[in-house]
Amino acid sequence: MKRTFLIGAVVVGIVAFQAYSQCAKTHYFCTSLLSEEQQKEYWSLNNQSKSATFAKGKTYKMSFIAYKGYDYRISVCTDIIEGGDKVRFELFHDAIVRVKDEYGNTNIKRQKESLYKNADDNLSPMVEFAVDKTTKFFLDVAVPESGESQDRKLKKSDNVCVGVLLEHKKADKLGF
C-alpha cells in the first residue's frame, strides 16, 4: 500500500514538473522579436518575468512592481509557429479618480487605467516605459486563438506557451 502511494506521488510530481518546465523559459525567446538595435541595448532580466502554458483564446492576467529610478521594457511572446495570430496585450495601473454617484456626490475611487495597448501600436511585441515612483502594474495578455505550438507535446492541443519578459535598467539622471 505504501509503495503504491509512493509511486503515485512520484508520478504526479513528475507530471506536474514536466507540465511546468514545458514552457518555463519561453520568456527568454521574446528577445528574438526585438530589432538588432534593441537586442544590443543593455537591459537586466527582471525576476518577475514569467512563462506558462495557456489555453488558446484566453486572457492571462499578471501583475508586477516597477521601482522608482528604473526604465522598464516588457516583451510578450508565444511559441506559435509562423502564420498564427500575434499576441495582444494591455498595460494598466491603479489610478485614483473622482467619480460622481447618482446623487451628485463626488467620491474618490481606485480603478485600473489603461496605459498602453499594443493593438494601437501595430501589435508591437514590446513596450518601454519609465516610472517616477514605485508602482504596481497589471498586464493582460490575450493568447492567440490560432496557430500551433512549437512544443511537440502541445502541437495537437489547444494550449501554447506564453512568455512575458520583464527587463529593467537604471534610468538616466536628468537635470540637476
C-alpha positions as CSV (number, residue, x, y, z in Angstrom):
1,M,0.0,0.0,0.0
2,K,2.8,2.4,0.9
3,R,4.7,1.5,-2.2
4,T,1.6,2.2,-4.4
5,F,1.1,5.5,-2.7
6,L,4.7,6.5,-3.1
7,I,4.8,5.6,-6.7
8,G,1.6,7.5,-7.3
9,A,3.0,10.6,-5.6
10,V,6.2,10.4,-7.7
11,V,4.3,10.1,-10.9
12,V,2.1,13.0,-10.1
13,G,5.2,15.1,-9.1
14,I,6.9,14.2,-12.4
15,V,3.8,15.1,-14.5
16,A,3.4,18.4,-12.6
17,F,7.1,19.2,-13.0
18,Q,7.0,18.4,-16.7
19,A,3.9,20.5,-17.3
20,Y,5.6,23.5,-15.6
21,S,9.0,23.0,-17.2
22,Q,7.5,22.6,-20.6
23,C,7.1,26.4,-21.0
24,A,9.4,27.5,-18.2
25,K,11.8,29.5,-20.3
26,T,9.6,30.9,-23.1
27,H,10.1,34.5,-21.9
28,Y,13.8,34.2,-22.9
29,F,12.8,33.8,-26.5
30,C,10.9,37.1,-26.6
31,T,14.2,38.9,-27.3
32,S,14.2,37.3,-30.8
33,L,11.2,39.6,-31.7
34,L,13.2,42.7,-31.0
35,S,15.3,44.6,-33.6
36,E,19.1,44.2,-33.7
37,E,19.5,47.6,-32.1
38,Q,17.1,46.8,-29.3
39,Q,18.9,43.5,-28.6
40,K,22.2,45.3,-28.3
41,E,21.0,47.6,-25.6
42,Y,21.9,46.6,-22.1
43,W,18.8,45.5,-20.1
44,S,18.9,43.4,-16.9
45,L,16.5,40.4,-16.6
46,N,13.8,41.2,-14.1
47,N,12.9,38.2,-11.8
48,Q,9.2,39.0,-12.3
49,S,9.3,37.6,-15.8
50,K,7.0,34.6,-16.3
51,S,6.3,31.8,-18.7
52,A,3.5,29.2,-18.6
53,T,1.1,27.1,-20.7
54,F,-2.2,28.7,-21.5
55,A,-5.3,27.8,-23.5
56,K,-5.7,29.5,-26.9
57,G,-8.2,32.4,-27.0
58,K,-7.9,33.1,-23.2
59,T,-6.6,36.2,-21.4
60,Y,-3.8,35.8,-19.0
61,K,-3.5,38.4,-16.2
62,M,-0.4,39.2,-14.2
63,S,0.9,42.0,-12.0
64,F,4.4,43.3,-11.3
65,I,6.0,46.1,-9.3
66,A,8.1,48.7,-11.2
67,Y,10.5,50.6,-9.0
68,K,11.4,54.3,-8.9
69,G,14.6,55.1,-10.8
70,Y,14.4,52.4,-13.4
71,D,13.3,52.1,-17.0
72,Y,11.4,49.0,-18.0
73,R,10.9,47.0,-21.1
74,I,8.1,44.4,-21.4
75,S,8.2,41.9,-24.2
76,V,5.4,39.4,-24.8
77,C,5.6,36.3,-27.0
78,T,4.3,32.8,-27.6
79,D,5.9,29.7,-29.1
80,I,3.3,29.7,-32.0
81,I,4.8,28.7,-35.3
82,E,4.8,31.2,-38.2
83,G,1.3,32.0,-39.5
84,G,-0.5,32.2,-36.2
85,D,-2.0,35.4,-34.8
86,K,0.1,37.8,-32.8
87,V,-0.2,38.3,-29.1
88,R,-2.3,41.3,-27.9
89,F,-1.5,42.9,-24.5
90,E,-2.6,45.8,-22.5
91,L,-0.7,47.6,-19.6
92,F,-2.7,49.1,-16.7
93,H,-2.0,50.8,-13.4
94,D,-4.3,51.8,-10.5
95,A,-5.4,55.4,-10.7
96,I,-7.2,57.5,-8.1
97,V,-10.2,59.2,-9.8
98,R,-13.1,61.3,-8.7
99,V,-16.4,59.8,-9.6
100,K,-19.9,61.3,-9.1
101,D,-22.5,59.0,-7.8
102,E,-26.2,59.0,-8.6
103,Y,-26.9,61.8,-6.0
104,G,-24.2,64.1,-7.4
105,N,-21.7,63.4,-4.6
106,T,-18.1,63.2,-5.5
107,N,-16.2,60.1,-4.3
108,I,-12.6,59.1,-4.7
109,K,-12.2,55.7,-6.2
110,R,-9.4,53.5,-7.3
111,Q,-9.7,51.9,-10.7
112,K,-7.4,50.4,-13.3
113,E,-6.4,52.8,-16.0
114,S,-5.1,51.6,-19.4
115,L,-1.6,53.0,-20.2
116,Y,-0.7,51.1,-23.4
117,K,-2.4,48.7,-25.9
118,N,-0.2,47.0,-28.4
119,A,-3.2,46.8,-30.7
120,D,-2.9,50.6,-31.0
121,D,0.8,50.2,-31.9
122,N,0.7,47.9,-34.8
123,L,0.8,44.8,-32.4
124,S,4.3,45.6,-31.3
125,P,5.7,42.7,-29.2
126,M,7.2,45.1,-26.6
127,V,6.9,48.4,-24.8
128,E,9.4,50.6,-22.9
129,F,8.5,53.0,-20.1
130,A,9.9,54.8,-17.1
131,V,8.3,55.3,-13.7
132,D,8.6,58.3,-11.4
133,K,7.6,56.3,-8.3
134,T,7.3,52.7,-7.3
135,T,4.0,51.4,-8.8
136,K,2.1,48.2,-9.2
137,F,1.3,47.5,-12.8
138,F,-1.1,45.0,-14.4
139,L,-0.7,43.2,-17.7
140,D,-3.5,41.5,-19.7
141,V,-2.2,39.1,-22.4
142,A,-4.7,37.8,-24.9
143,V,-3.4,34.4,-26.1
144,P,-4.0,34.0,-29.9
145,E,-6.8,31.7,-30.9
146,S,-4.9,30.2,-33.9
147,G,-1.6,28.7,-34.6
148,E,0.3,25.7,-33.4
149,S,2.8,25.5,-30.6
150,Q,6.4,24.7,-31.4
151,D,6.4,22.3,-28.5
152,R,5.7,18.8,-29.9
153,K,3.8,17.9,-26.7
154,L,1.4,20.9,-27.3
155,K,1.1,20.7,-31.1
156,K,-2.2,18.8,-31.2
157,S,-3.7,20.6,-28.2
158,D,-5.5,23.9,-27.6
159,N,-2.6,25.2,-25.5
160,V,0.5,27.3,-26.3
161,C,3.5,28.6,-24.3
162,V,3.3,32.3,-23.4
163,G,6.2,34.3,-22.1
164,V,6.3,37.8,-20.5
165,L,9.9,39.1,-20.4
166,L,10.4,42.0,-18.0
167,E,13.7,43.8,-18.2
168,H,15.0,46.9,-16.4
169,K,17.9,49.3,-16.4
170,K,18.9,52.2,-14.2
171,A,17.2,55.4,-15.5
172,D,19.4,58.2,-16.9
173,K,19.6,61.0,-14.4
174,L,18.4,64.2,-16.0
175,G,18.6,67.8,-14.6
176,F,20.4,69.0,-11.6
